């Protein structure tokens, strides 16, 4: 991953203020790459210059940080502990980025000396947390410990398999666990796919089942669909089973955790996109190129809504039959059992099957 030390330290202090204990239980991989202010500046400047063609990034500098990583002159967390290397890399980066910011985007430049001072300090504060993440994780696996990996983004934001170019700069599928953390595929024994009962998206990009009407607004309001980082209203739409089948295939999903089922409580009718018509041919998986060129037609199946509150239910047997039918349809289409059902925003408002 890529890490912004300033934002990380702010988050740590914010959590501590809430009573969360953050001590030796938080480690940082020495090979993770560092986001610097010039990454954020370029990220924001590009979006501003792109106008209607903007990708819809969070503006946190993630994409530009990955660019420097792939270009092989990125600053890694381990470099924060090596003053000579850090100084050299920051000076090199500023010599390249500053002309881009001033000439292309007409933005202010960055003083490498000030950046060096700030990031040397971050290294000192974080030093005790920095470790070889690959060795740490694999040693726990060899010791017979249970290790859980959690992805942060959806499959359709994967740099290779998502709705390019409106994607993340990294691999968001399960295979990214192996490349990003240095864990062999044979050590991944169980994959749980987290799936909303409907579909959402933040930012620009293809969204075949998007609802730009009162129904979409109802999903947004009831589901509190606003971006975690940016606060932007999320785009909402019906569940897309072509996307879900593709995700199940790419990730090897064994089980599904179905979230926000209660958001559908008030709907008289619910629809699911079962696939696409592409030039008269049926597609059951996501036709990325056809969708990118708007050369497709979604096809839907209608379900009768249950129109009663399921908020707080913890027993599957208590669910309305219409809700069970909806869940069963998802299981049949994805060939993965729904083992967790969220019936409310609180942790205890969950059904475990």
BADO-448312 format. One record per residue (C-alpha): x, y, z; residue number from 1. Coordinates in pm, whole numbers, padded with zeros to 5 digits, always signed. Layout:
N
<atom><x>X</x><y>Y</y><z>Z</z><num>NUM</num></atom>
...
//
This chain:
353
<atom><x>+00000</x><y>+00000</y><z>+00000</z><num>1</num></atom>
<atom><x>+00094</x><y>+00365</y><z>+00004</z><num>2</num></atom>
<atom><x>+00094</x><y>+00560</y><z>+00331</z><num>3</num></atom>
<atom><x>+00067</x><y>+00928</y><z>+00416</z><num>4</num></atom>
<atom><x>+00259</x><y>+00954</y><z>+00749</z><num>5</num></atom>
<atom><x>+00094</x><y>+01282</y><z>+00843</z><num>6</num></atom>
<atom><x>-00256</x><y>+01143</y><z>+00791</z><num>7</num></atom>
<atom><x>-00163</x><y>+00818</y><z>+00968</z><num>8</num></atom>
<atom><x>-00040</x><y>+00999</y><z>+01279</z><num>9</num></atom>
<atom><x>-00354</x><y>+01214</y><z>+01286</z><num>10</num></atom>
<atom><x>-00568</x><y>+00901</y><z>+01265</z><num>11</num></atom>
<atom><x>-00375</x><y>+00733</y><z>+01546</z><num>12</num></atom>
<atom><x>-00426</x><y>+01031</y><z>+01775</z><num>13</num></atom>
<atom><x>-00792</x><y>+01053</y><z>+01681</z><num>14</num></atom>
<atom><x>-00846</x><y>+00688</y><z>+01771</z><num>15</num></atom>
<atom><x>-00658</x><y>+00724</y><z>+02097</z><num>16</num></atom>
<atom><x>-00883</x><y>+01016</y><z>+02188</z><num>17</num></atom>
<atom><x>-01174</x><y>+00771</y><z>+02152</z><num>18</num></atom>
<atom><x>-01010</x><y>+00525</y><z>+02390</z><num>19</num></atom>
<atom><x>-00867</x><y>+00287</y><z>+02129</z><num>20</num></atom>
<atom><x>-00539</x><y>+00129</y><z>+02238</z><num>21</num></atom>
<atom><x>-00273</x><y>+00164</y><z>+01968</z><num>22</num></atom>
<atom><x>+00057</x><y>+00032</y><z>+02092</z><num>23</num></atom>
<atom><x>+00263</x><y>-00260</y><z>+01964</z><num>24</num></atom>
<atom><x>-00051</x><y>-00390</y><z>+01788</z><num>25</num></atom>
<atom><x>+00013</x><y>-00162</y><z>+01488</z><num>26</num></atom>
<atom><x>+00303</x><y>-00237</y><z>+01253</z><num>27</num></atom>
<atom><x>+00401</x><y>-00073</y><z>+00926</z><num>28</num></atom>
<atom><x>+00570</x><y>-00257</y><z>+00641</z><num>29</num></atom>
<atom><x>+00911</x><y>-00115</y><z>+00558</z><num>30</num></atom>
<atom><x>+00842</x><y>-00169</y><z>+00187</z><num>31</num></atom>
<atom><x>+00521</x><y>+00036</y><z>+00177</z><num>32</num></atom>
<atom><x>+00555</x><y>+00353</y><z>-00029</z><num>33</num></atom>
<atom><x>+00516</x><y>+00703</y><z>+00113</z><num>34</num></atom>
<atom><x>+00277</x><y>+00973</y><z>-00006</z><num>35</num></atom>
<atom><x>+00436</x><y>+01319</y><z>-00002</z><num>36</num></atom>
<atom><x>+00277</x><y>+01664</y><z>-00048</z><num>37</num></atom>
<atom><x>+00381</x><y>+01689</y><z>-00413</z><num>38</num></atom>
<atom><x>+00182</x><y>+01371</y><z>-00483</z><num>39</num></atom>
<atom><x>-00131</x><y>+01533</y><z>-00341</z><num>40</num></atom>
<atom><x>-00066</x><y>+01856</y><z>-00532</z><num>41</num></atom>
<atom><x>-00032</x><y>+01675</y><z>-00865</z><num>42</num></atom>
<atom><x>-00338</x><y>+01460</y><z>-00792</z><num>43</num></atom>
<atom><x>-00556</x><y>+01766</y><z>-00730</z><num>44</num></atom>
<atom><x>-00409</x><y>+01964</y><z>-01020</z><num>45</num></atom>
<atom><x>-00475</x><y>+01684</y><z>-01266</z><num>46</num></atom>
<atom><x>-00835</x><y>+01648</y><z>-01159</z><num>47</num></atom>
<atom><x>-00885</x><y>+02022</y><z>-01186</z><num>48</num></atom>
<atom><x>-00731</x><y>+02033</y><z>-01533</z><num>49</num></atom>
<atom><x>-00929</x><y>+01730</y><z>-01655</z><num>50</num></atom>
<atom><x>-01266</x><y>+01900</y><z>-01607</z><num>51</num></atom>
<atom><x>-01550</x><y>+01665</y><z>-01703</z><num>52</num></atom>
<atom><x>-01301</x><y>+01392</y><z>-01787</z><num>53</num></atom>
<atom><x>-01173</x><y>+01370</y><z>-01428</z><num>54</num></atom>
<atom><x>-01145</x><y>+01027</y><z>-01270</z><num>55</num></atom>
<atom><x>-01291</x><y>+01129</y><z>-00936</z><num>56</num></atom>
<atom><x>-00996</x><y>+01054</y><z>-00710</z><num>57</num></atom>
<atom><x>-00994</x><y>+01132</y><z>-00338</z><num>58</num></atom>
<atom><x>-00720</x><y>+01389</y><z>-00398</z><num>59</num></atom>
<atom><x>-00496</x><y>+01220</y><z>-00143</z><num>60</num></atom>
<atom><x>-00205</x><y>+01165</y><z>-00382</z><num>61</num></atom>
<atom><x>-00247</x><y>+00789</y><z>-00405</z><num>62</num></atom>
<atom><x>-00223</x><y>+00759</y><z>-00784</z><num>63</num></atom>
<atom><x>+00088</x><y>+00977</y><z>-00821</z><num>64</num></atom>
<atom><x>+00255</x><y>+00788</y><z>-00535</z><num>65</num></atom>
<atom><x>+00198</x><y>+00461</y><z>-00719</z><num>66</num></atom>
<atom><x>+00342</x><y>+00619</y><z>-01033</z><num>67</num></atom>
<atom><x>+00670</x><y>+00695</y><z>-00858</z><num>68</num></atom>
<atom><x>+00668</x><y>+00342</y><z>-00718</z><num>69</num></atom>
<atom><x>+00637</x><y>+00186</y><z>-01064</z><num>70</num></atom>
<atom><x>+00890</x><y>+00435</y><z>-01202</z><num>71</num></atom>
<atom><x>+01133</x><y>+00296</y><z>-00942</z><num>72</num></atom>
<atom><x>+01219</x><y>+00616</y><z>-00763</z><num>73</num></atom>
<atom><x>+00952</x><y>+00612</y><z>-00494</z><num>74</num></atom>
<atom><x>+01025</x><y>+00674</y><z>-00129</z><num>75</num></atom>
<atom><x>+00955</x><y>+00372</y><z>+00089</z><num>76</num></atom>
<atom><x>+00883</x><y>+00365</y><z>+00461</z><num>77</num></atom>
<atom><x>+01229</x><y>+00220</y><z>+00527</z><num>78</num></atom>
<atom><x>+01380</x><y>+00530</y><z>+00364</z><num>79</num></atom>
<atom><x>+01235</x><y>+00743</y><z>+00644</z><num>80</num></atom>
<atom><x>+01494</x><y>+00581</y><z>+00871</z><num>81</num></atom>
<atom><x>+01790</x><y>+00653</y><z>+00641</z><num>82</num></atom>
<atom><x>+01859</x><y>+01031</y><z>+00635</z><num>83</num></atom>
<atom><x>+02106</x><y>+01026</y><z>+00347</z><num>84</num></atom>
<atom><x>+01883</x><y>+00819</y><z>+00120</z><num>85</num></atom>
<atom><x>+01576</x><y>+01020</y><z>+00217</z><num>86</num></atom>
<atom><x>+01743</x><y>+01354</y><z>+00139</z><num>87</num></atom>
<atom><x>+01865</x><y>+01232</y><z>-00199</z><num>88</num></atom>
<atom><x>+01527</x><y>+01093</y><z>-00300</z><num>89</num></atom>
<atom><x>+01333</x><y>+01402</y><z>-00192</z><num>90</num></atom>
<atom><x>+01572</x><y>+01632</y><z>-00379</z><num>91</num></atom>
<atom><x>+01543</x><y>+01420</y><z>-00693</z><num>92</num></atom>
<atom><x>+01162</x><y>+01410</y><z>-00670</z><num>93</num></atom>
<atom><x>+01131</x><y>+01786</y><z>-00620</z><num>94</num></atom>
<atom><x>+01366</x><y>+01853</y><z>-00911</z><num>95</num></atom>
<atom><x>+01124</x><y>+01658</y><z>-01130</z><num>96</num></atom>
<atom><x>+00785</x><y>+01747</y><z>-00978</z><num>97</num></atom>
<atom><x>+00834</x><y>+02120</y><z>-00921</z><num>98</num></atom>
<atom><x>+00871</x><y>+02207</y><z>-01292</z><num>99</num></atom>
<atom><x>+00558</x><y>+02003</y><z>-01367</z><num>100</num></atom>
<atom><x>+00361</x><y>+02187</y><z>-01100</z><num>101</num></atom>
<atom><x>+00472</x><y>+02533</y><z>-01210</z><num>102</num></atom>
<atom><x>+00486</x><y>+02493</y><z>-01589</z><num>103</num></atom>
<atom><x>+00197</x><y>+02259</y><z>-01656</z><num>104</num></atom>
<atom><x>-00045</x><y>+02334</y><z>-01373</z><num>105</num></atom>
<atom><x>+00064</x><y>+02682</y><z>-01256</z><num>106</num></atom>
<atom><x>+00083</x><y>+02561</y><z>-00895</z><num>107</num></atom>
<atom><x>+00327</x><y>+02632</y><z>-00612</z><num>108</num></atom>
<atom><x>+00643</x><y>+02427</y><z>-00570</z><num>109</num></atom>
<atom><x>+00787</x><y>+02244</y><z>-00269</z><num>110</num></atom>
<atom><x>+01106</x><y>+02310</y><z>-00073</z><num>111</num></atom>
<atom><x>+01300</x><y>+01981</y><z>-00049</z><num>112</num></atom>
<atom><x>+01473</x><y>+02096</y><z>+00273</z><num>113</num></atom>
<atom><x>+01140</x><y>+02148</y><z>+00450</z><num>114</num></atom>
<atom><x>+01007</x><y>+01814</y><z>+00324</z><num>115</num></atom>
<atom><x>+01322</x><y>+01640</y><z>+00442</z><num>116</num></atom>
<atom><x>+01288</x><y>+01791</y><z>+00787</z><num>117</num></atom>
<atom><x>+00922</x><y>+01692</y><z>+00820</z><num>118</num></atom>
<atom><x>+00961</x><y>+01336</y><z>+00691</z><num>119</num></atom>
<atom><x>+01272</x><y>+01270</y><z>+00896</z><num>120</num></atom>
<atom><x>+01061</x><y>+01355</y><z>+01198</z><num>121</num></atom>
<atom><x>+00785</x><y>+01118</y><z>+01083</z><num>122</num></atom>
<atom><x>+01045</x><y>+00844</y><z>+01057</z><num>123</num></atom>
<atom><x>+01159</x><y>+00906</y><z>+01413</z><num>124</num></atom>
<atom><x>+00802</x><y>+00894</y><z>+01547</z><num>125</num></atom>
<atom><x>+00711</x><y>+00579</y><z>+01353</z><num>126</num></atom>
<atom><x>+01043</x><y>+00396</y><z>+01387</z><num>127</num></atom>
<atom><x>+00925</x><y>+00142</y><z>+01647</z><num>128</num></atom>
<atom><x>+00635</x><y>+00039</y><z>+01423</z><num>129</num></atom>
<atom><x>+00835</x><y>-00015</y><z>+01103</z><num>130</num></atom>
<atom><x>+00914</x><y>-00379</y><z>+01032</z><num>131</num></atom>
<atom><x>+00955</x><y>-00635</y><z>+00754</z><num>132</num></atom>
<atom><x>+00587</x><y>-00708</y><z>+00699</z><num>133</num></atom>
<atom><x>+00642</x><y>-01013</y><z>+00480</z><num>134</num></atom>
<atom><x>+00861</x><y>-01186</y><z>+00738</z><num>135</num></atom>
<atom><x>+00621</x><y>-01094</y><z>+01019</z><num>136</num></atom>
<atom><x>+00314</x><y>-01232</y><z>+00844</z><num>137</num></atom>
<atom><x>+00479</x><y>-01551</y><z>+00722</z><num>138</num></atom>
<atom><x>+00627</x><y>-01623</y><z>+01064</z><num>139</num></atom>
<atom><x>+00276</x><y>-01602</y><z>+01214</z><num>140</num></atom>
<atom><x>+00145</x><y>-01839</y><z>+00946</z><num>141</num></atom>
<atom><x>+00425</x><y>-02088</y><z>+01012</z><num>142</num></atom>
<atom><x>+00345</x><y>-02068</y><z>+01384</z><num>143</num></atom>
<atom><x>-00008</x><y>-02186</y><z>+01305</z><num>144</num></atom>
<atom><x>-00174</x><y>-01853</y><z>+01376</z><num>145</num></atom>
<atom><x>-00489</x><y>-01744</y><z>+01195</z><num>146</num></atom>
<atom><x>-00420</x><y>-01441</y><z>+00976</z><num>147</num></atom>
<atom><x>-00692</x><y>-01229</y><z>+00817</z><num>148</num></atom>
<atom><x>-00629</x><y>-00999</y><z>+00523</z><num>149</num></atom>
<atom><x>-00879</x><y>-00721</y><z>+00451</z><num>150</num></atom>
<atom><x>-00910</x><y>-00546</y><z>+00118</z><num>151</num></atom>
<atom><x>-00996</x><y>-00177</y><z>+00110</z><num>152</num></atom>
<atom><x>-01151</x><y>-00138</y><z>-00236</z><num>153</num></atom>
<atom><x>-01393</x><y>-00323</y><z>-00462</z><num>154</num></atom>
<atom><x>-01303</x><y>-00557</y><z>-00748</z><num>155</num></atom>
<atom><x>-01419</x><y>-00314</y><z>-01016</z><num>156</num></atom>
<atom><x>-01154</x><y>-00068</y><z>-00895</z><num>157</num></atom>
<atom><x>-00872</x><y>-00312</y><z>-00971</z><num>158</num></atom>
<atom><x>-00604</x><y>-00161</y><z>-01196</z><num>159</num></atom>
<atom><x>-00609</x><y>-00466</y><z>-01429</z><num>160</num></atom>
<atom><x>-00963</x><y>-00605</y><z>-01405</z><num>161</num></atom>
<atom><x>-01175</x><y>-00304</y><z>-01313</z><num>162</num></atom>
<atom><x>-01356</x><y>-00030</y><z>-01503</z><num>163</num></atom>
<atom><x>-01037</x><y>+00121</y><z>-01640</z><num>164</num></atom>
<atom><x>-00938</x><y>+00408</y><z>-01632</z><num>165</num></atom>
<atom><x>-01176</x><y>+00480</y><z>-01343</z><num>166</num></atom>
<atom><x>-00992</x><y>+00251</y><z>-01105</z><num>167</num></atom>
<atom><x>-00740</x><y>+00247</y><z>-00823</z><num>168</num></atom>
<atom><x>-00367</x><y>+00238</y><z>-00894</z><num>169</num></atom>
<atom><x>-00326</x><y>-00101</y><z>-00728</z><num>170</num></atom>
<atom><x>-00452</x><y>-00458</y><z>-00736</z><num>171</num></atom>
<atom><x>-00770</x><y>-00477</y><z>-00527</z><num>172</num></atom>
<atom><x>-00850</x><y>-00845</y><z>-00587</z><num>173</num></atom>
<atom><x>-00744</x><y>-01135</y><z>-00365</z><num>174</num></atom>
<atom><x>-00435</x><y>-01194</y><z>-00578</z><num>175</num></atom>
<atom><x>-00311</x><y>-00856</y><z>-00460</z><num>176</num></atom>
<atom><x>-00263</x><y>-01012</y><z>-00117</z><num>177</num></atom>
<atom><x>+00008</x><y>-01234</y><z>-00260</z><num>178</num></atom>
<atom><x>+00192</x><y>-00965</y><z>-00455</z><num>179</num></atom>
<atom><x>+00145</x><y>-00686</y><z>-00204</z><num>180</num></atom>
<atom><x>+00220</x><y>-00872</y><z>+00117</z><num>181</num></atom>
<atom><x>+00448</x><y>-01148</y><z>-00005</z><num>182</num></atom>
<atom><x>+00217</x><y>-01430</y><z>+00099</z><num>183</num></atom>
<atom><x>+00216</x><y>-01747</y><z>-00113</z><num>184</num></atom>
<atom><x>-00124</x><y>-01836</y><z>-00272</z><num>185</num></atom>
<atom><x>-00131</x><y>-02171</y><z>-00091</z><num>186</num></atom>
<atom><x>-00171</x><y>-01989</y><z>+00241</z><num>187</num></atom>
<atom><x>-00507</x><y>-01835</y><z>+00145</z><num>188</num></atom>
<atom><x>-00765</x><y>-02091</y><z>+00251</z><num>189</num></atom>
<atom><x>-01090</x><y>-01897</y><z>+00270</z><num>190</num></atom>
<atom><x>-01221</x><y>-01596</y><z>+00081</z><num>191</num></atom>
<atom><x>-01520</x><y>-01392</y><z>+00202</z><num>192</num></atom>
<atom><x>-01667</x><y>-01145</y><z>-00044</z><num>193</num></atom>
<atom><x>-01830</x><y>-00839</y><z>+00112</z><num>194</num></atom>
<atom><x>-02132</x><y>-00746</y><z>-00102</z><num>195</num></atom>
<atom><x>-02392</x><y>-00473</y><z>-00059</z><num>196</num></atom>
<atom><x>-02753</x><y>-00569</y><z>-00130</z><num>197</num></atom>
<atom><x>-02742</x><y>-00301</y><z>-00399</z><num>198</num></atom>
<atom><x>-02459</x><y>-00124</y><z>-00585</z><num>199</num></atom>
<atom><x>-02274</x><y>+00201</y><z>-00510</z><num>200</num></atom>
<atom><x>-01985</x><y>+00392</y><z>-00657</z><num>201</num></atom>
<atom><x>-01791</x><y>+00706</y><z>-00565</z><num>202</num></atom>
<atom><x>-01643</x><y>+00923</y><z>-00837</z><num>203</num></atom>
<atom><x>-01658</x><y>+00895</y><z>-01214</z><num>204</num></atom>
<atom><x>-01674</x><y>+00584</y><z>-01429</z><num>205</num></atom>
<atom><x>-01911</x><y>+00327</y><z>-01570</z><num>206</num></atom>
<atom><x>-02214</x><y>+00238</y><z>-01361</z><num>207</num></atom>
<atom><x>-02465</x><y>+00040</y><z>-01573</z><num>208</num></atom>
<atom><x>-02734</x><y>+00001</y><z>-01303</z><num>209</num></atom>
<atom><x>-02715</x><y>+00357</y><z>-01170</z><num>210</num></atom>
<atom><x>-03045</x><y>+00512</y><z>-01061</z><num>211</num></atom>
<atom><x>-03060</x><y>+00886</y><z>-01115</z><num>212</num></atom>
<atom><x>-03409</x><y>+00916</y><z>-00974</z><num>213</num></atom>
<atom><x>-03609</x><y>+00904</y><z>-00653</z><num>214</num></atom>
<atom><x>-03527</x><y>+00534</y><z>-00610</z><num>215</num></atom>
<atom><x>-03154</x><y>+00605</y><z>-00624</z><num>216</num></atom>
<atom><x>-03195</x><y>+00888</y><z>-00376</z><num>217</num></atom>
<atom><x>-03391</x><y>+00660</y><z>-00144</z><num>218</num></atom>
<atom><x>-03106</x><y>+00407</y><z>-00149</z><num>219</num></atom>
<atom><x>-02854</x><y>+00683</y><z>-00082</z><num>220</num></atom>
<atom><x>-03049</x><y>+00835</y><z>+00206</z><num>221</num></atom>
<atom><x>-03151</x><y>+00511</y><z>+00373</z><num>222</num></atom>
<atom><x>-02806</x><y>+00357</y><z>+00330</z><num>223</num></atom>
<atom><x>-02619</x><y>+00675</y><z>+00432</z><num>224</num></atom>
<atom><x>-02419</x><y>+00649</y><z>+00113</z><num>225</num></atom>
<atom><x>-02156</x><y>+00917</y><z>+00136</z><num>226</num></atom>
<atom><x>-01784</x><y>+00870</y><z>+00072</z><num>227</num></atom>
<atom><x>-01583</x><y>+00767</y><z>+00377</z><num>228</num></atom>
<atom><x>-01283</x><y>+00981</y><z>+00280</z><num>229</num></atom>
<atom><x>-01437</x><y>+01263</y><z>+00077</z><num>230</num></atom>
<atom><x>-01793</x><y>+01282</y><z>+00210</z><num>231</num></atom>
<atom><x>-01919</x><y>+01292</y><z>-00149</z><num>232</num></atom>
<atom><x>-02265</x><y>+01144</y><z>-00216</z><num>233</num></atom>
<atom><x>-02221</x><y>+00794</y><z>-00355</z><num>234</num></atom>
<atom><x>-02387</x><y>+00698</y><z>-00680</z><num>235</num></atom>
<atom><x>-02643</x><y>+00423</y><z>-00622</z><num>236</num></atom>
<atom><x>-02817</x><y>+00155</y><z>-00826</z><num>237</num></atom>
<atom><x>-02955</x><y>-00197</y><z>-00830</z><num>238</num></atom>
<atom><x>-02733</x><y>-00497</y><z>-00762</z><num>239</num></atom>
<atom><x>-02533</x><y>-00599</y><z>-01070</z><num>240</num></atom>
<atom><x>-02495</x><y>-00976</y><z>-01081</z><num>241</num></atom>
<atom><x>-02265</x><y>-00961</y><z>-01384</z><num>242</num></atom>
<atom><x>-02022</x><y>-00763</y><z>-01171</z><num>243</num></atom>
<atom><x>-02077</x><y>-01000</y><z>-00878</z><num>244</num></atom>
<atom><x>-02015</x><y>-01311</y><z>-01089</z><num>245</num></atom>
<atom><x>-01699</x><y>-01153</y><z>-01225</z><num>246</num></atom>
<atom><x>-01585</x><y>-01069</y><z>-00873</z><num>247</num></atom>
<atom><x>-01656</x><y>-01422</y><z>-00754</z><num>248</num></atom>
<atom><x>-01451</x><y>-01560</y><z>-01043</z><num>249</num></atom>
<atom><x>-01154</x><y>-01324</y><z>-00998</z><num>250</num></atom>
<atom><x>-01136</x><y>-01364</y><z>-00621</z><num>251</num></atom>
<atom><x>-01238</x><y>-01728</y><z>-00580</z><num>252</num></atom>
<atom><x>-01507</x><y>-01626</y><z>-00332</z><num>253</num></atom>
<atom><x>-01610</x><y>-01905</y><z>-00094</z><num>254</num></atom>
<atom><x>-01868</x><y>-01712</y><z>+00108</z><num>255</num></atom>
<atom><x>-02055</x><y>-01384</y><z>+00091</z><num>256</num></atom>
<atom><x>-02115</x><y>-01129</y><z>+00365</z><num>257</num></atom>
<atom><x>-02428</x><y>-00950</y><z>+00242</z><num>258</num></atom>
<atom><x>-02448</x><y>-00601</y><z>+00390</z><num>259</num></atom>
<atom><x>-02723</x><y>-00338</y><z>+00414</z><num>260</num></atom>
<atom><x>-03008</x><y>-00574</y><z>+00331</z><num>261</num></atom>
<atom><x>-03226</x><y>-00361</y><z>+00560</z><num>262</num></atom>
<atom><x>-03185</x><y>-00065</y><z>+00323</z><num>263</num></atom>
<atom><x>-03425</x><y>-00246</y><z>+00087</z><num>264</num></atom>
<atom><x>-03698</x><y>-00277</y><z>+00355</z><num>265</num></atom>
<atom><x>-03934</x><y>-00016</y><z>+00211</z><num>266</num></atom>
<atom><x>-03924</x><y>-00112</y><z>-00156</z><num>267</num></atom>
<atom><x>-04235</x><y>-00262</y><z>-00310</z><num>268</num></atom>
<atom><x>-04025</x><y>-00392</y><z>-00597</z><num>269</num></atom>
<atom><x>-03653</x><y>-00471</y><z>-00616</z><num>270</num></atom>
<atom><x>-03456</x><y>-00530</y><z>-00933</z><num>271</num></atom>
<atom><x>-03129</x><y>-00708</y><z>-01006</z><num>272</num></atom>
<atom><x>-02924</x><y>-00679</y><z>-01322</z><num>273</num></atom>
<atom><x>-02885</x><y>-01041</y><z>-01435</z><num>274</num></atom>
<atom><x>-02653</x><y>-00967</y><z>-01727</z><num>275</num></atom>
<atom><x>-02607</x><y>-00763</y><z>-02043</z><num>276</num></atom>
<atom><x>-02710</x><y>-00771</y><z>-02407</z><num>277</num></atom>
<atom><x>-02403</x><y>-00690</y><z>-02616</z><num>278</num></atom>
<atom><x>-02475</x><y>-00681</y><z>-02990</z><num>279</num></atom>
<atom><x>-02751</x><y>-00936</y><z>-02941</z><num>280</num></atom>
<atom><x>-02527</x><y>-01169</y><z>-02740</z><num>281</num></atom>
<atom><x>-02602</x><y>-01242</y><z>-02372</z><num>282</num></atom>
<atom><x>-02320</x><y>-01170</y><z>-02126</z><num>283</num></atom>
<atom><x>-02330</x><y>-01309</y><z>-01774</z><num>284</num></atom>
<atom><x>-01997</x><y>-01157</y><z>-01668</z><num>285</num></atom>
<atom><x>-01894</x><y>-00793</y><z>-01683</z><num>286</num></atom>
<atom><x>-01821</x><y>-00693</y><z>-02047</z><num>287</num></atom>
<atom><x>-01557</x><y>-00434</y><z>-01965</z><num>288</num></atom>
<atom><x>-01479</x><y>-00313</y><z>-02316</z><num>289</num></atom>
<atom><x>-01842</x><y>-00298</y><z>-02429</z><num>290</num></atom>
<atom><x>-01940</x><y>-00107</y><z>-02117</z><num>291</num></atom>
<atom><x>-01649</x><y>+00134</y><z>-02154</z><num>292</num></atom>
<atom><x>-01778</x><y>+00219</y><z>-02502</z><num>293</num></atom>
<atom><x>-02144</x><y>+00230</y><z>-02391</z><num>294</num></atom>
<atom><x>-02223</x><y>-00057</y><z>-02625</z><num>295</num></atom>
<atom><x>-02443</x><y>-00270</y><z>-02400</z><num>296</num></atom>
<atom><x>-02789</x><y>-00305</y><z>-02249</z><num>297</num></atom>
<atom><x>-02846</x><y>-00427</y><z>-01890</z><num>298</num></atom>
<atom><x>-03119</x><y>-00687</y><z>-01838</z><num>299</num></atom>
<atom><x>-03315</x><y>-00708</y><z>-01513</z><num>300</num></atom>
<atom><x>-03510</x><y>-00950</y><z>-01298</z><num>301</num></atom>
<atom><x>-03779</x><y>-00812</y><z>-01068</z><num>302</num></atom>
<atom><x>-03836</x><y>-00925</y><z>-00710</z><num>303</num></atom>
<atom><x>-04124</x><y>-00856</y><z>-00476</z><num>304</num></atom>
<atom><x>-04009</x><y>-00647</y><z>-00180</z><num>305</num></atom>
<atom><x>-04082</x><y>-00753</y><z>+00178</z><num>306</num></atom>
<atom><x>-04193</x><y>-00405</y><z>+00294</z><num>307</num></atom>
<atom><x>-04131</x><y>-00464</y><z>+00662</z><num>308</num></atom>
<atom><x>-03841</x><y>-00381</y><z>+00888</z><num>309</num></atom>
<atom><x>-03569</x><y>-00641</y><z>+00934</z><num>310</num></atom>
<atom><x>-03345</x><y>-00402</y><z>+01130</z><num>311</num></atom>
<atom><x>-03174</x><y>-00578</y><z>+01420</z><num>312</num></atom>
<atom><x>-03273</x><y>-00934</y><z>+01325</z><num>313</num></atom>
<atom><x>-03013</x><y>-01191</y><z>+01425</z><num>314</num></atom>
<atom><x>-03188</x><y>-01512</y><z>+01313</z><num>315</num></atom>
<atom><x>-03214</x><y>-01612</y><z>+00950</z><num>316</num></atom>
<atom><x>-03544</x><y>-01787</y><z>+01018</z><num>317</num></atom>
<atom><x>-03700</x><y>-01454</y><z>+01117</z><num>318</num></atom>
<atom><x>-03635</x><y>-01293</y><z>+00780</z><num>319</num></atom>
<atom><x>-03939</x><y>-01243</y><z>+00551</z><num>320</num></atom>
<atom><x>-03964</x><y>-01507</y><z>+00278</z><num>321</num></atom>
<atom><x>-03910</x><y>-01239</y><z>+00011</z><num>322</num></atom>
<atom><x>-03576</x><y>-01150</y><z>+00169</z><num>323</num></atom>
<atom><x>-03477</x><y>-01517</y><z>+00180</z><num>324</num></atom>
<atom><x>-03572</x><y>-01553</y><z>-00187</z><num>325</num></atom>
<atom><x>-03351</x><y>-01255</y><z>-00271</z><num>326</num></atom>
<atom><x>-03058</x><y>-01408</y><z>-00081</z><num>327</num></atom>
<atom><x>-03111</x><y>-01749</y><z>-00240</z><num>328</num></atom>
<atom><x>-03109</x><y>-01594</y><z>-00587</z><num>329</num></atom>
<atom><x>-02773</x><y>-01428</y><z>-00516</z><num>330</num></atom>
<atom><x>-02633</x><y>-01761</y><z>-00391</z><num>331</num></atom>
<atom><x>-02753</x><y>-01948</y><z>-00700</z><num>332</num></atom>
<atom><x>-02610</x><y>-01690</y><z>-00937</z><num>333</num></atom>
<atom><x>-02269</x><y>-01663</y><z>-00770</z><num>334</num></atom>
<atom><x>-02235</x><y>-02024</y><z>-00649</z><num>335</num></atom>
<atom><x>-02128</x><y>-01887</y><z>-00311</z><num>336</num></atom>
<atom><x>-02322</x><y>-01920</y><z>+00014</z><num>337</num></atom>
<atom><x>-02432</x><y>-01606</y><z>+00197</z><num>338</num></atom>
<atom><x>-02306</x><y>-01679</y><z>+00550</z><num>339</num></atom>
<atom><x>-02331</x><y>-01329</y><z>+00698</z><num>340</num></atom>
<atom><x>-02626</x><y>-01091</y><z>+00660</z><num>341</num></atom>
<atom><x>-02616</x><y>-00736</y><z>+00791</z><num>342</num></atom>
<atom><x>-02954</x><y>-00611</y><z>+00915</z><num>343</num></atom>
<atom><x>-02844</x><y>-00276</y><z>+01054</z><num>344</num></atom>
<atom><x>-02545</x><y>-00047</y><z>+01107</z><num>345</num></atom>
<atom><x>-02450</x><y>-00187</y><z>+01449</z><num>346</num></atom>
<atom><x>-02216</x><y>-00482</y><z>+01480</z><num>347</num></atom>
<atom><x>-02468</x><y>-00690</y><z>+01672</z><num>348</num></atom>
<atom><x>-02732</x><y>-00638</y><z>+01402</z><num>349</num></atom>
<atom><x>-02596</x><y>-00933</y><z>+01209</z><num>350</num></atom>
<atom><x>-02714</x><y>-01278</y><z>+01109</z><num>351</num></atom>
<atom><x>-02449</x><y>-01553</y><z>+01111</z><num>352</num></atom>
<atom><x>-02550</x><y>-01865</y><z>+00920</z><num>353</num></atom>
//
